[in-house]
Amino acid sequence: MSRAEKLLEKMRRNPRDWRIEDLVQVAARQGLQVRNDGGSDYIFSAPGVDLHLSIPSRRPIKPIYVERFLALIERATSTELEPS
């Protein structure tokens, strides 16, 4: 199990006290697109999912943003599994 997969499991168990670097690492492993245009927010999106998530990079990240991030990953992975 990779470090990103371990982080994802830990996030699912406890959405508190995460850093933006952790979310970026997990997003890269899960195939999400990450964008930061030089501001304080990171934008996460997934191909085939019509949801974009903007997360402020302040530390620690509030649990609601981590929960939304996990929901985006769930939608992205379920979209990949559905037949076209």
C-alpha positions in Angstrom: 0.0 0.0 0.0 1.5 3.3 -1.0 1.8 6.4 1.2 -1.0 8.1 -0.7 -3.3 5.1 -0.1 -2.5 5.1 3.6 -3.2 8.9 3.7 -6.6 8.3 2.0 -7.6 5.7 4.6 -6.5 7.9 7.4 -8.6 10.8 5.9 -11.6 8.6 5.8 -11.2 7.7 9.5 -10.4 11.2 10.7 -11.0 14.3 8.5 -9.2 16.7 10.9 -5.8 18.3 10.8 -4.7 17.7 7.2 -2.4 19.9 5.1 -3.0 20.8 1.5 0.2 18.9 0.5 -1.5 15.7 1.7 -4.6 16.3 -0.4 -2.5 17.1 -3.4 -0.5 13.9 -3.0 -3.7 11.8 -2.7 -5.3 13.6 -5.6 -2.4 12.8 -7.9 -2.5 9.1 -6.9 -6.3 9.0 -7.5 -6.1 10.7 -10.9 -7.6 14.0 -9.9 -6.5 17.2 -11.5 -5.1 19.9 -9.2 -4.8 23.5 -10.1 -3.4 26.5 -8.2 -3.2 29.8 -10.1 -1.0 31.4 -7.5 -3.7 32.2 -5.0 -4.5 30.7 -1.7 -7.0 28.2 -3.0 -6.4 24.8 -4.7 -9.0 23.6 -7.2 -9.5 19.8 -7.5 -11.5 18.2 -10.3 -11.8 14.8 -12.0 -12.3 13.9 -15.6 -15.9 12.9 -16.3 -17.2 14.5 -13.1 -19.0 17.8 -13.2 -17.9 18.8 -9.7 -15.0 21.1 -9.0 -13.8 21.7 -5.4 -12.0 24.8 -4.2 -10.1 24.3 -0.9 -8.2 27.1 0.9 -4.7 26.1 1.7 -4.7 27.4 5.2 -3.5 25.0 7.9 -5.1 22.9 9.1 -7.8 22.3 6.5 -11.3 22.3 7.9 -12.9 18.8 8.1 -15.8 19.8 5.8 -13.3 20.4 2.9 -11.7 17.0 3.5 -15.1 15.4 3.5 -16.0 17.1 0.2 -12.6 16.0 -1.2 -13.3 12.4 -0.2 -16.8 12.7 -1.9 -15.1 13.9 -5.1 -12.8 10.9 -5.0 -15.7 8.6 -4.6 -17.6 10.2 -7.5 -14.4 10.0 -9.7 -13.8 6.3 -8.9 -17.4 5.3 -9.3 -17.5 7.1 -12.7 -14.5 5.1 -13.8 -16.2 1.9 -12.9 -19.4 2.6 -14.7 -19.7 1.2 -18.2 -20.1 3.7 -21.0 
